Amino acid sequence: MFRKANNVFSVILDDNTQPALALAAGTLITDANLPKGAIAAVDLGNGFLDAAAYAALVDGDQYRIVQGKGLGQQIMKTPVLTVGKTKFTINPFKPAVQQVTIIGYNGTTGALPTANNTDFWIKVRKRDNDAANRSQPMSLFAGPVRTDDTGTQAELASLLVANGYLNFKNEPANHYLNFEAICSNAGALDVTAVTANVTLNSKGVTLVAAPTTMVAGDFIRFGTTVTDPVYRITSIVGTALVLNSPYTGATAAGVTIEYVTAALAAAANFGIKVTGIAAPFNVNTFRDYYANRFTATFSNASTLVTSSVGARNGNGVWQQVAMDEYLSYGFEGQNQQLAVPSIARDQDVKIPGVTTGATALTSKYSCLNIAWTEDIRGLVSVDNGLGNAVIYLNLLDVAGTGSLSAGVSSGKEVVTVLGLTAADFNQ
């Protein structure tokens, strides 16, 4: 996700915990009164601009957006911005979406092949953002697996999922892809075992109660739709259930479950759902961010392959913001060459599990891009220069929805000063 900037690229980061500045218009902004993560609009003398002062500016007047870096630290400043010469663009937060490709039954149509004593495999071509694998696509496989002399779709689905898990578990930390079986049979609820506790990468499942009708050999579904994953049950003793392959969903308690009898599963259609897994990311190590993308083909060319969900990088996700923060330092005079160790960035982006107090809910940003064109023809270029000041506004979270207007923060204050509507930045 490298950016093209012919002239200037600047990034300012807002922290939603910093309140609006209680300062009079014209007050000199310094590291002492602009806390780390607080942002403000200022004139070229670093005098604070409130809404009235900014509204009094006319075309041709100039200002900046500044960010506090902490007491004793130099304040980050955008390049000079000229009223009437800039264009504002707002991009609200959008989460990243991982790719989903389904082989065989896709929830509506399709099926896996049925053949005795036959080899089958899934071939995946993908490129990752880790240093070893980002240069070109590589081939990975689920399989080959071989059916027995009474091959069924249920058997083949279980074999491919188990083999895919084993083949990918030794790949880098994220394992790249997740393999799950899905089944066309609607399933049924057990009378007593209606929910279960599951653990990522474990075959063991704890049922809320000993089942009444569900037995070993049946398939258990975690969820209530035909696109939710199913696993064959190896054994049940009381409330302890064992799957034929490790559970690959998120660790959770109280998951609603259904079951499909072995006989109904033998007559049903099955599919393999292949889902991208969010890659680990660190600017100083990976230095590139994008959602996993891949192509999947099946050894049986007549089997339906469905592109169910396309990958999307998202907007304002913390990885993207961290990458932009890193790239902006090149315009501050720091050496950002990809072939040498980079200068460590300031870690101002809120990263879940890394930054103190940051959660997935507060690691959301909406973006204000302030763009302009400079005439530098004949000086260093035959074209005009392009400038971008990117203001990332850290969202608060109300009932799971990113919101800039949930509190009176310095970020919301700047939006108001610029004559914009805070609601436009909300998720």
Secondary structure, DSSP 4 states (H G I P E B T S, - for coil): -PPP-SSEEEEEE--TTSBPP---TTPBP-TTTS-TT-EEEE-TT-BB--HHHHHT--TT-EEEEEE---TTSPPEEPPPEETTS-EEEEE--B--B--EEEEE--SSS------TT-EEEEEEEEE-SSTTTSSS-EEEEEEEEE--TT--HHHHHHHHHHHHHHHHTTSSTT-SEEEEEEESS--B--SS--EEEE-TT-SEEEESS--SS--TTSEEEESSSTTS-EEEEEEEETTEEEESS---S--EEEEEEEEE-HHHHHHS-EEEEEEE-PPP--TTTT------EEEEEESSTTS-EEEEE--B--BSBHHHHHHHHHHHGGGGT----TTSPPPP----S--TTTSTT--TTT-BEEEEEEEEEE--BTTTBSS-EEEEEEEEEEPEEETTEEESTTS-BHHHHHHHHTT--GGGG--
